[in-house]
Amino acid sequence: KTAKILMLSVVKHVRRKKIGTNLLNRLLNKLKEENISYVELEVSKNNLEAISFYQKHGFKIKEILHGFYQNGEDAYLMNKNI
């Protein structure tokens, strides 16, 4: 089974306080309980902070999605086995 993360966001003024990590870990644990074994998401190639966050949590870049966003910006498809 596969799950897709559509949005995970933390307001700038409270970032770097483990809120995103806690949200992601709770989500991944819940998905495991539901027998989900694979998670994927898209992230803008320009969002270096988010890319770093997901890589820190074991996500890998699977491919580049050219022109993914309405403004023509590219995205990375990232995934993780859980």
ChimeraX commands (.cxc) that place a marker at each C-alpha (Angstrom):
marker #1 position 0.00,0.00,0.00 radius 0.5
marker #1 position 1.10,3.53,-0.77 radius 0.5
marker #1 position 0.37,6.87,0.88 radius 0.5
marker #1 position 1.02,10.35,-0.45 radius 0.5
marker #1 position 1.81,13.36,1.72 radius 0.5
marker #1 position 0.06,16.33,0.16 radius 0.5
marker #1 position 1.14,18.99,2.62 radius 0.5
marker #1 position 3.19,19.24,5.77 radius 0.5
marker #1 position 3.91,22.77,6.89 radius 0.5
marker #1 position 5.05,24.55,10.03 radius 0.5
marker #1 position 4.73,28.32,10.42 radius 0.5
marker #1 position 8.12,30.04,10.10 radius 0.5
marker #1 position 8.26,31.56,13.58 radius 0.5
marker #1 position 7.97,28.13,15.27 radius 0.5
marker #1 position 10.22,26.11,12.97 radius 0.5
marker #1 position 13.27,24.26,14.33 radius 0.5
marker #1 position 11.36,23.21,17.45 radius 0.5
marker #1 position 10.77,19.58,16.35 radius 0.5
marker #1 position 7.13,20.26,15.42 radius 0.5
marker #1 position 7.58,19.06,11.84 radius 0.5
marker #1 position 9.55,16.02,13.00 radius 0.5
marker #1 position 6.86,15.13,15.52 radius 0.5
marker #1 position 4.08,15.55,12.93 radius 0.5
marker #1 position 5.92,13.44,10.37 radius 0.5
marker #1 position 6.78,10.71,12.89 radius 0.5
marker #1 position 3.17,10.50,14.10 radius 0.5
marker #1 position 1.95,10.27,10.51 radius 0.5
marker #1 position 4.49,7.57,9.60 radius 0.5
marker #1 position 3.61,5.56,12.71 radius 0.5
marker #1 position -0.10,5.79,11.90 radius 0.5
marker #1 position 0.56,4.70,8.32 radius 0.5
marker #1 position 2.51,1.68,9.58 radius 0.5
marker #1 position -0.48,0.75,11.76 radius 0.5
marker #1 position -2.60,0.86,8.59 radius 0.5
marker #1 position -0.13,-1.47,6.79 radius 0.5
marker #1 position 1.15,1.27,4.49 radius 0.5
marker #1 position 4.71,0.47,3.45 radius 0.5
marker #1 position 5.55,3.24,0.99 radius 0.5
marker #1 position 5.16,7.02,1.21 radius 0.5
marker #1 position 5.78,9.64,-1.45 radius 0.5
marker #1 position 5.52,13.41,-1.81 radius 0.5
marker #1 position 6.38,16.22,-4.17 radius 0.5
marker #1 position 8.53,19.16,-3.14 radius 0.5
marker #1 position 9.73,22.18,-5.08 radius 0.5
marker #1 position 13.32,21.87,-6.30 radius 0.5
marker #1 position 13.85,25.36,-4.87 radius 0.5
marker #1 position 12.64,24.46,-1.36 radius 0.5
marker #1 position 16.03,23.44,0.00 radius 0.5
marker #1 position 14.84,23.56,3.61 radius 0.5
marker #1 position 12.04,21.07,2.95 radius 0.5
marker #1 position 14.27,18.81,0.84 radius 0.5
marker #1 position 16.83,18.72,3.64 radius 0.5
marker #1 position 14.10,18.00,6.21 radius 0.5
marker #1 position 12.73,15.05,4.25 radius 0.5
marker #1 position 16.20,13.67,3.49 radius 0.5
marker #1 position 17.02,13.86,7.19 radius 0.5
marker #1 position 13.98,11.65,7.76 radius 0.5
marker #1 position 14.98,9.05,5.20 radius 0.5
marker #1 position 13.22,10.25,2.07 radius 0.5
marker #1 position 15.08,9.88,-1.22 radius 0.5
marker #1 position 14.71,11.81,-4.45 radius 0.5
marker #1 position 13.15,9.43,-6.95 radius 0.5
marker #1 position 12.79,11.71,-9.97 radius 0.5
marker #1 position 12.43,15.26,-11.22 radius 0.5
marker #1 position 8.93,16.34,-12.21 radius 0.5
marker #1 position 9.49,18.99,-14.89 radius 0.5
marker #1 position 6.93,21.81,-14.92 radius 0.5
marker #1 position 5.05,20.27,-12.00 radius 0.5
marker #1 position 3.70,23.52,-10.57 radius 0.5
marker #1 position 1.33,25.92,-12.36 radius 0.5
marker #1 position 4.12,28.49,-12.64 radius 0.5
marker #1 position 6.26,25.94,-14.52 radius 0.5
marker #1 position 8.55,25.24,-11.58 radius 0.5
marker #1 position 10.05,21.76,-11.27 radius 0.5
marker #1 position 9.55,19.48,-8.30 radius 0.5
marker #1 position 11.22,16.42,-6.88 radius 0.5
marker #1 position 9.23,13.26,-6.29 radius 0.5
marker #1 position 10.57,11.91,-3.01 radius 0.5
marker #1 position 9.78,8.57,-1.42 radius 0.5
marker #1 position 10.45,6.38,1.58 radius 0.5
marker #1 position 9.78,2.79,2.52 radius 0.5
marker #1 position 8.36,2.50,6.04 radius 0.5
marker link #1:1,2 radius 0.2
marker link #1:2,3 radius 0.2
marker link #1:3,4 radius 0.2
marker link #1:4,5 radius 0.2
marker link #1:5,6 radius 0.2
marker link #1:6,7 radius 0.2
marker link #1:7,8 radius 0.2
marker link #1:8,9 radius 0.2
marker link #1:9,10 radius 0.2
marker link #1:10,11 radius 0.2
marker link #1:11,12 radius 0.2
marker link #1:12,13 radius 0.2
marker link #1:13,14 radius 0.2
marker link #1:14,15 radius 0.2
marker link #1:15,16 radius 0.2
marker link #1:16,17 radius 0.2
marker link #1:17,18 radius 0.2
marker link #1:18,19 radius 0.2
marker link #1:19,20 radius 0.2
marker link #1:20,21 radius 0.2
marker link #1:21,22 radius 0.2
marker link #1:22,23 radius 0.2
marker link #1:23,24 radius 0.2
marker link #1:24,25 radius 0.2
marker link #1:25,26 radius 0.2
marker link #1:26,27 radius 0.2
marker link #1:27,28 radius 0.2
marker link #1:28,29 radius 0.2
marker link #1:29,30 radius 0.2
marker link #1:30,31 radius 0.2
marker link #1:31,32 radius 0.2
marker link #1:32,33 radius 0.2
marker link #1:33,34 radius 0.2
marker link #1:34,35 radius 0.2
marker link #1:35,36 radius 0.2
marker link #1:36,37 radius 0.2
marker link #1:37,38 radius 0.2
marker link #1:38,39 radius 0.2
marker link #1:39,40 radius 0.2
marker link #1:40,41 radius 0.2
marker link #1:41,42 radius 0.2
marker link #1:42,43 radius 0.2
marker link #1:43,44 radius 0.2
marker link #1:44,45 radius 0.2
marker link #1:45,46 radius 0.2
marker link #1:46,47 radius 0.2
marker link #1:47,48 radius 0.2
marker link #1:48,49 radius 0.2
marker link #1:49,50 radius 0.2
marker link #1:50,51 radius 0.2
marker link #1:51,52 radius 0.2
marker link #1:52,53 radius 0.2
marker link #1:53,54 radius 0.2
marker link #1:54,55 radius 0.2
marker link #1:55,56 radius 0.2
marker link #1:56,57 radius 0.2
marker link #1:57,58 radius 0.2
marker link #1:58,59 radius 0.2
marker link #1:59,60 radius 0.2
marker link #1:60,61 radius 0.2
marker link #1:61,62 radius 0.2
marker link #1:62,63 radius 0.2
marker link #1:63,64 radius 0.2
marker link #1:64,65 radius 0.2
marker link #1:65,66 radius 0.2
marker link #1:66,67 radius 0.2
marker link #1:67,68 radius 0.2
marker link #1:68,69 radius 0.2
marker link #1:69,70 radius 0.2
marker link #1:70,71 radius 0.2
marker link #1:71,72 radius 0.2
marker link #1:72,73 radius 0.2
marker link #1:73,74 radius 0.2
marker link #1:74,75 radius 0.2
marker link #1:75,76 radius 0.2
marker link #1:76,77 radius 0.2
marker link #1:77,78 radius 0.2
marker link #1:78,79 radius 0.2
marker link #1:79,80 radius 0.2
marker link #1:80,81 radius 0.2
marker link #1:81,82 radius 0.2
view
